[in-house]
Amino acid sequence: MGRYDVFVKVSAKEEQDLHAAITGVRDVQDITSTATFAAIRGQGGSIDEEK
C-alpha cells in the first residue's frame, strides 16, 4: 500500500456504465496505478444481501 491509497466501491446496472466509471477514475492525471477487484457473489457478506 502506498502513501495515499484510495478504495472506491463502484456499482452500475449496465456493464458499459461500470466500465465508464472505472475508466474515469483511471484517467485522473495524478493517479499512477490502479487495481480492479471483481466481486464474487455467493461467499457471504453484504454483496449477497443486495437485490
N, C-alpha and C positions, 0 to 999 in steps of 0.2 A: 504494500500500500504506500502510496506517495504522500506528499505533503498536504495536498488539498484533494482528497478523494470525495467524490460526489456520487451518491447512488440515486438512481431515478427509476421509479416504477411507472411503466407506460402501458396503457391498455387502449384497445380500439376494437370496434365492431368489425371493421374491414381490414384485411391484411395490408392493403395499399396505404391506409391511414396510419397503421403501425409503422410501416416502412418509412413514411414521410416524417413521422415524429422522431424516429431513431436517426434518420439522415440529418434532420435539423439540429440535433444535439452534436452529432459528429462534425458538422460543418462550422461550428463555433470556432473562431480563429485561434484562440489560445488553448484549445483542447488538443493535447499532443497524442493521446491514445485513448481507446475505448475498448470495452469488453461487453459483449451481449450474452446474457444468460436466459435461456428459454425456460419457461415454467413447465413443470411436469405435473399434470393432473393425476389424481389417484393416490398420492402419497401423503394425504392429510394436510392440515393447515388451512389457512383462510382461503386459498385459491379454490379448494374443493367446496367451500361453502357458498361461493358466488353463484348466481343464477344466470 
